Amino acid sequence: MKGALQLGKVSNIRIMVHWTFLFILVWVVFLEIQKGGNFESILFNLAFVLVIFLCVVLHELGHGLMAKRFGIKTTKITLLPIGGVASLEGIPENPKHELLVALAGPVVNLVIAMVLYFAIPVQGFLKLHMTELLEKLSGFTLDNFLFYLFVANLGLVIFNLIPAFPMDGGRVLRALLTMGTDRVKATQIAASIGQSIAVVFLLLGMLFNPFLILIALFVFLGAYGENKMVQQIALLKGHVVNEAMLTKITLLKPNDTMERVVELILSGTEKDFIVEEDGKPVGILTNADIIKNSKNRNKPVREIMKTSFTEIDMHARLRDVLRSVEVQKEYFFPVLNRKGLLVGAIDMTNINEFILLQSKLDY
């Protein structure tokens, strides 16, 4: 994700914070100043937000470390204003494994809440009358801080277990349904429930809190995306790259100039190109890089091409390529045979066309 700063690594999982995360800190300061808060209240609330996001990181690490047990890597965890996102390279198709991965995050928050319950202790707060509780919580003390943290972690457990994608509860529901039906149908049911919940959030947001509208959009689009992805993967099951790859492609040489590239763009339909030497790919020239450098017609391709790219084996499963696109955010790959020689290319356009054709055949 662009504009993200790496804070460190845990078990080879990069912990990243996106620059937009600063917005939530600025927002907290703004609200405190608007309420007439002082330096102490601002510092208290900033510290609370930062600790909450530490709990979010631990939550996402729970997912990542559990997924690692089943051979699924987590490349990074990114902190955003709306929470944390763990970039898993895939979701276990075994429903029991998916259930454990989905529950691992909320369990982390539940354990934190249980530790805080006995550390404060919480019962002292719960025995107070409402007016006494509100008066006690108005102070900026360590006990109050920990009590707020206890409530927040319980909130994270409840919120994440809402049965709607992309929350953990949606994956828990899908895993449970998959134990009794196929994965595609289970996903459709879970996605429909999630989208129904999103509509409820939308209505509540229009009546009470606009923030719920953002959550509704997040849930609705997440459910739609998950359902679409699972259907696509199901259609690609049993198919390999050489069934869908591009074979009639124009290959470039490192010494070719941008003049030739522009001519190829204007005279054909190709937008991205592979740069090769001795039958092996040495670079990728994307449409975005071509447009960016289109004025420099004399510049050689070697100065523009990307030399870091993913190579795909022609016998690789198409469903694995689709997952790689989602995780790595790449869309154009050179395809090699088992001798390491270039035999073609594959991109998302071709994969989508293959999926469309398969859907018609299956229908």
C-alpha positions as CSV (number, residue, x, y, z in Angstrom):
1,M,0.0,0.0,0.0
2,K,1.5,3.3,-1.1
3,G,2.2,5.9,1.6
4,A,2.8,3.4,4.4
5,L,5.7,3.4,6.9
6,Q,7.1,0.2,8.3
7,L,7.2,0.1,12.1
8,G,8.9,-3.3,12.4
9,K,8.4,-7.0,11.9
10,V,6.9,-9.8,13.9
11,S,7.5,-13.4,12.7
12,N,8.4,-12.0,9.3
13,I,5.1,-10.0,9.1
14,R,5.7,-6.4,8.4
15,I,3.8,-3.9,10.6
16,M,2.9,-0.9,8.5
17,V,1.1,2.3,9.3
18,H,-0.6,4.3,6.5
19,W,-0.2,8.0,6.4
20,T,-4.0,8.5,6.7
21,F,-3.7,7.1,10.2
22,L,-2.6,10.6,11.2
23,F,-6.2,11.8,10.5
24,I,-7.6,9.9,13.5
25,L,-5.0,11.4,15.8
26,V,-5.8,14.9,14.4
27,W,-9.5,14.2,14.8
28,V,-9.1,13.2,18.5
29,V,-7.2,16.4,19.2
30,F,-9.8,18.5,17.4
31,L,-12.7,16.9,19.3
32,E,-10.9,17.5,22.7
33,I,-10.2,21.1,21.9
34,Q,-13.8,21.6,20.7
35,K,-15.0,20.2,24.1
36,G,-12.8,22.5,26.0
37,G,-10.3,19.8,26.9
38,N,-6.8,20.6,28.3
39,F,-3.4,19.1,27.6
40,E,-4.0,16.3,30.1
41,S,-7.2,15.2,28.4
42,I,-5.7,15.4,24.9
43,L,-2.7,13.3,26.0
44,F,-5.0,10.8,27.7
45,N,-7.1,10.3,24.6
46,L,-4.2,10.1,22.2
47,A,-2.6,7.5,24.4
48,F,-5.8,5.6,24.5
49,V,-6.2,5.6,20.7
50,L,-2.6,4.4,20.2
51,V,-3.0,1.5,22.7
52,I,-6.3,0.5,21.0
53,F,-4.5,0.3,17.7
54,L,-1.8,-1.8,19.4
55,C,-4.6,-4.2,20.4
56,V,-5.7,-4.1,16.7
57,V,-2.2,-5.1,15.6
58,L,-2.3,-8.0,18.1
59,H,-5.7,-9.0,16.7
60,E,-4.4,-9.1,13.2
61,L,-1.3,-11.0,14.4
62,G,-3.6,-13.6,15.8
63,H,-5.0,-14.1,12.3
64,G,-1.6,-14.1,10.7
65,L,0.1,-16.5,13.1
66,M,-2.9,-18.9,13.0
67,A,-2.8,-18.9,9.2
68,K,0.9,-19.6,9.3
69,R,0.1,-22.9,11.0
70,F,-1.8,-23.9,7.9
71,G,0.9,-22.9,5.5
72,I,-0.5,-19.5,4.6
73,K,1.8,-16.5,4.8
74,T,0.9,-13.0,5.9
75,T,3.0,-10.4,4.2
76,K,2.0,-7.4,6.3
77,I,-0.4,-5.7,8.6
78,T,-1.4,-2.2,7.7
79,L,-2.9,0.3,10.2
80,L,-5.6,2.5,8.7
81,P,-8.0,5.0,10.4
82,I,-10.7,2.4,10.2
83,G,-8.6,-0.3,11.8
84,G,-6.1,-2.9,10.8
85,V,-5.8,-5.1,7.6
86,A,-3.8,-8.3,7.5
87,S,-2.6,-9.2,4.0
88,L,-2.9,-13.0,4.0
89,E,-1.8,-14.7,0.8
90,G,-5.0,-16.7,0.9
91,I,-7.9,-18.0,3.0
92,P,-7.9,-21.7,4.0
93,E,-10.5,-23.6,2.0
94,N,-10.7,-26.2,4.8
95,P,-13.7,-24.9,6.8
96,K,-12.1,-26.0,10.2
97,H,-8.9,-24.1,9.3
98,E,-10.8,-21.0,8.2
99,L,-12.9,-21.1,11.4
100,L,-9.7,-21.2,13.5
101,V,-8.0,-18.4,11.5
102,A,-11.2,-16.2,11.7
103,L,-11.6,-16.7,15.4
104,A,-7.9,-16.2,16.3
105,G,-8.2,-12.4,16.1
106,P,-11.3,-11.9,18.4
107,V,-9.8,-14.5,20.8
108,V,-6.8,-12.2,21.2
109,N,-9.0,-9.3,22.2
110,L,-11.0,-11.5,24.5
111,V,-7.9,-12.6,26.3
112,I,-6.8,-9.0,26.7
113,A,-10.2,-8.2,28.1
114,M,-10.1,-11.1,30.5
115,V,-6.6,-10.0,31.8
116,L,-7.9,-6.4,32.3
117,Y,-11.0,-7.7,34.0
118,F,-9.0,-9.2,36.8
119,A,-6.2,-6.5,36.8
120,I,-8.4,-3.5,37.4
121,P,-10.7,-5.1,38.8
122,V,-13.8,-4.4,36.7
123,Q,-16.3,-5.4,39.3
124,G,-15.5,-2.3,41.3
125,F,-16.7,-0.2,38.4
126,L,-19.8,-2.3,37.7
127,K,-21.0,-2.0,41.4
128,L,-21.3,1.7,41.1
129,H,-24.5,3.5,40.2
130,M,-24.6,5.2,36.8
131,T,-24.0,8.7,38.2
132,E,-21.1,7.4,40.4
133,L,-19.6,5.6,37.4
134,L,-19.8,8.6,35.2
135,E,-18.2,10.8,37.8
136,K,-15.4,8.2,38.4
137,L,-14.7,7.8,34.7
138,S,-14.3,11.6,34.3
139,G,-10.9,11.5,35.8
140,F,-7.7,10.8,33.9
141,T,-6.4,7.9,36.0
142,L,-4.7,4.6,35.1
143,D,-7.7,2.6,36.4
144,N,-10.0,4.5,34.1
145,F,-7.7,4.1,31.2
146,L,-7.6,0.3,31.8
147,F,-11.4,0.2,32.2
148,Y,-11.9,2.0,28.9
149,L,-9.4,-0.5,27.3
150,F,-11.4,-3.4,28.7
151,V,-14.6,-2.1,27.2
152,A,-12.9,-1.3,23.9
153,N,-11.5,-4.9,23.6
154,L,-15.0,-6.3,24.3
155,G,-16.3,-3.9,21.6
156,L,-13.7,-5.2,19.1
157,V,-14.8,-8.8,19.9
158,I,-18.5,-8.0,19.4
159,F,-18.0,-5.8,16.3
160,N,-15.7,-8.3,14.5
161,L,-18.0,-11.2,15.1
162,I,-20.9,-9.5,13.3
163,P,-21.7,-12.2,10.6
164,A,-20.8,-10.0,7.6
165,F,-17.8,-9.9,5.3
166,P,-15.2,-8.7,5.5
167,M,-15.4,-9.0,9.3
168,D,-14.3,-12.1,11.1
169,G,-17.9,-13.1,11.8
170,G,-18.6,-13.4,8.1
171,R,-15.8,-15.9,7.7
172,V,-16.9,-17.7,10.8
173,L,-20.4,-18.0,9.4
174,R,-19.0,-19.1,6.0
175,A,-16.8,-21.8,7.6
176,L,-19.7,-23.2,9.6
177,L,-22.0,-23.2,6.5
178,T,-19.3,-24.9,4.4
179,M,-19.3,-27.8,6.8
180,G,-22.8,-28.6,5.5
181,T,-22.7,-27.3,1.9
182,D,-20.2,-26.3,-0.8
183,R,-18.0,-23.2,-0.4
184,V,-19.7,-21.2,-3.2
185,K,-23.2,-21.6,-1.8
186,A,-21.9,-21.0,1.8
187,T,-20.3,-17.8,0.6
188,Q,-23.5,-16.6,-1.2
189,I,-25.5,-17.2,2.0
190,A,-23.0,-15.4,4.2
191,A,-22.6,-12.5,1.7
192,S,-26.4,-12.1,1.5
193,I,-26.7,-11.9,5.3
194,G,-23.8,-9.5,5.4
195,Q,-25.4,-7.2,2.8
196,S,-28.7,-7.3,4.7
197,I,-26.8,-6.2,7.9
198,A,-25.2,-3.4,5.8
199,V,-28.6,-2.1,4.9
200,V,-29.6,-2.0,8.5
201,F,-26.4,-0.1,9.3
202,L,-27.2,2.3,6.5
203,L,-30.7,3.0,7.9
204,L,-29.4,3.5,11.4
205,G,-26.6,5.7,10.1
206,M,-29.1,8.0,8.3
207,L,-31.2,8.2,11.5
208,F,-28.5,8.4,14.3
209,N,-24.8,8.3,13.3
210,P,-23.3,9.1,9.9
211,F,-20.3,6.9,10.8
212,L,-22.5,3.9,10.5
213,I,-23.0,4.8,6.8
214,L,-19.3,4.3,6.2
215,I,-19.4,0.9,8.0
216,A,-22.4,0.0,5.9
217,L,-20.5,0.7,2.7
218,F,-17.5,-1.2,4.0
219,V,-19.6,-4.3,4.8
220,F,-21.7,-4.2,1.7
221,L,-18.8,-3.9,-0.7
222,G,-16.7,-6.4,1.3
223,A,-19.5,-9.0,1.1
224,Y,-19.9,-8.4,-2.6
225,G,-16.2,-8.7,-3.3
226,E,-15.8,-11.9,-1.3
227,N,-18.8,-13.5,-3.0
228,K,-17.4,-12.6,-6.5
229,M,-13.9,-13.8,-5.6
230,V,-15.1,-17.2,-4.4
231,Q,-17.3,-17.7,-7.5
232,Q,-14.3,-16.8,-9.8
233,I,-12.0,-19.2,-7.9
234,A,-14.6,-21.9,-8.3
235,L,-14.8,-21.4,-12.0
236,L,-11.0,-21.6,-12.3
237,K,-10.8,-24.9,-10.4
238,G,-8.9,-27.5,-12.3
239,H,-7.6,-25.1,-14.9
240,V,-4.0,-24.0,-15.5
241,V,-2.2,-21.0,-16.9
242,N,-1.5,-22.3,-20.4
243,E,-5.2,-22.6,-21.0
244,A,-5.7,-18.8,-20.6
245,M,-2.3,-17.2,-21.4
246,L,-1.6,-14.8,-24.2
247,T,0.7,-16.3,-26.8
248,K,0.5,-13.8,-29.6
249,I,2.5,-11.0,-27.9
250,T,5.0,-8.5,-29.0
251,L,8.4,-8.8,-27.3
252,L,10.7,-5.9,-26.7
253,K,14.5,-5.8,-26.4
254,P,16.3,-3.7,-23.8
255,N,17.8,-1.5,-26.6
256,D,14.4,-0.7,-28.2
257,T,13.4,2.9,-27.9
258,M,10.2,4.5,-26.7
259,E,9.5,5.5,-30.3
260,R,8.9,1.8,-31.2
261,V,6.8,1.3,-28.1
262,V,4.5,4.2,-28.9
263,E,4.2,2.9,-32.5
264,L,3.1,-0.5,-31.1
265,I,0.6,1.1,-28.7
266,L,-1.0,3.1,-31.5
267,S,-1.0,0.3,-34.1
268,G,-2.4,-2.5,-32.0
269,T,-4.3,-3.4,-28.8
270,E,-1.4,-4.4,-26.6
271,K,-0.9,-2.1,-23.6
272,D,1.8,-3.9,-21.6
273,F,5.0,-5.5,-22.9
274,I,7.6,-8.1,-21.8
275,V,11.3,-7.2,-22.4
276,E,13.3,-10.3,-23.2
277,E,16.9,-11.4,-23.9
278,D,17.8,-14.9,-25.0
279,G,14.3,-16.2,-24.6
280,K,14.1,-15.1,-21.0
281,P,12.2,-12.1,-19.5
282,V,14.4,-9.3,-18.2
283,G,11.8,-6.6,-17.6
284,I,8.2,-5.5,-17.7
285,L,7.0,-2.4,-19.4
286,T,3.5,-1.3,-18.1
287,N,1.1,1.0,-19.8
288,A,1.4,3.5,-16.9
289,D,5.2,3.7,-17.4
290,I,4.8,4.0,-21.2
291,I,2.4,7.0,-20.8
292,K,4.7,8.6,-18.2
293,N,7.7,8.4,-20.5
294,S,5.9,8.9,-23.9
295,K,7.6,12.3,-24.5
296,N,11.1,10.8,-24.3
297,R,10.9,8.9,-27.6
298,N,14.7,8.3,-27.8
299,K,15.0,6.8,-24.3
300,P,15.8,3.0,-24.4
301,V,13.4,0.6,-22.8
302,R,16.0,-0.6,-20.3
303,E,15.9,2.7,-18.5
304,I,12.1,2.5,-18.0
305,M,11.3,-1.2,-17.6
306,K,10.5,-2.8,-14.2
307,T,13.2,-5.4,-13.4
308,S,11.3,-6.7,-10.3
309,F,8.3,-8.8,-11.4
310,T,6.7,-12.2,-10.8
311,E,7.2,-15.1,-13.2
312,I,4.4,-17.6,-13.6
313,D,4.8,-21.3,-14.6
314,M,2.6,-22.3,-17.5
315,H,1.4,-25.3,-15.5
316,A,0.5,-23.2,-12.4
317,R,-3.1,-23.2,-11.2
318,L,-5.1,-20.2,-12.5
319,R,-6.8,-19.8,-9.1
320,D,-3.3,-19.3,-7.5
321,V,-2.5,-16.6,-10.1
322,L,-5.8,-14.9,-9.2
323,R,-4.9,-14.9,-5.6
324,S,-1.4,-13.5,-6.4
325,V,-3.1,-10.6,-8.2
326,E,-5.1,-9.8,-5.1
327,V,-2.2,-10.0,-2.7
328,Q,0.6,-8.5,-4.8
329,K,-1.5,-6.0,-6.7
330,E,0.2,-6.9,-10.0
331,Y,-1.8,-7.6,-13.1
332,F,0.6,-8.6,-15.9
333,F,3.0,-11.6,-15.7
334,P,5.4,-13.4,-18.1
335,V,4.7,-17.1,-18.4
336,L,7.6,-19.6,-18.5
337,N,7.9,-23.3,-19.3
338,R,9.7,-25.7,-17.1
339,K,13.0,-25.0,-18.8
340,G,12.6,-21.3,-17.7
341,L,12.0,-20.0,-21.3
342,L,9.4,-17.4,-22.1
343,V,6.2,-18.9,-23.7
344,G,3.7,-16.1,-23.2
345,A,2.0,-13.7,-20.8
346,I,-1.1,-13.6,-18.7
347,D,-3.0,-10.6,-17.4
348,M,-6.2,-9.9,-15.5
349,T,-8.1,-9.1,-18.8
350,N,-7.4,-12.5,-20.1
351,I,-8.2,-14.2,-16.8
352,N,-11.5,-12.3,-16.6
353,E,-12.4,-13.4,-20.2
354,F,-11.6,-17.0,-19.3
355,I,-13.8,-16.8,-16.3
356,L,-16.6,-15.3,-18.4
357,L,-16.3,-18.1,-20.9
358,Q,-16.2,-20.7,-18.2
359,S,-19.4,-19.3,-16.6
360,K,-21.2,-19.6,-19.9
361,L,-20.0,-23.2,-20.4
362,D,-21.0,-24.2,-16.8
363,Y,-24.4,-22.5,-17.3
